Amino acid sequence: MAFKVAKAERDLLEMEVTAASEILRTFPHNAMGLVSDVVKLTPEYRAANARYKRAFVTLRDFQLGFREDVRERTPRRACQASLLTL
């Protein structure tokens, strides 16, 4: 995957996580900053939380592959690896 394409895809995934997080922040919080159990049981909260979790997992999985792809393409690492085999 080309670096620019992968970076653009990562940016889109990050925007989705941010949007889902903003929706979760709109729900009322108690004095400690936690969402009460009553709110957590509402269908609206459950849908927003599921959206956030899906977006986060998608981003996390993408970043794992993205990081490995970047590591493989970095010339410095290839040079270091060749020096270790000498």
SULURSUL-V81205 format. One record per backbone hydrogen bond with DSSP energy under -0.5 kcal/mol. CO is the residue of the C=O (numbers start at 1). NH is the residue of the N-H. Records with the same first field share a line. If there is no record, write none. Layout:
CO->NH, NH
//
This chain:
2->6
3->7
4->8
5->9
6->10
7->11
8->12
9->13
10->14
11->15
12->16
13->17
14->18
15->19
16->20
17->21
18->22
19->23
20->24
21->25
22->26
23->26
24->27
28->36
30->33
34->30
36->40
37->41
39->42
42->46
43->47
44->48
45->49
46->50
47->51
48->52
49->53
50->54
51->55
52->56
53->57
54->58
55->59
56->60
57->61
58->62
59->63
60->64
61->65
62->66
63->67
64->68
65->69
66->70
67->71
68->72
69->73
70->74
71->74
73->75
74->78
75->79
76->80
77->81
78->82
79->83
80->84
81->85
83->86
//
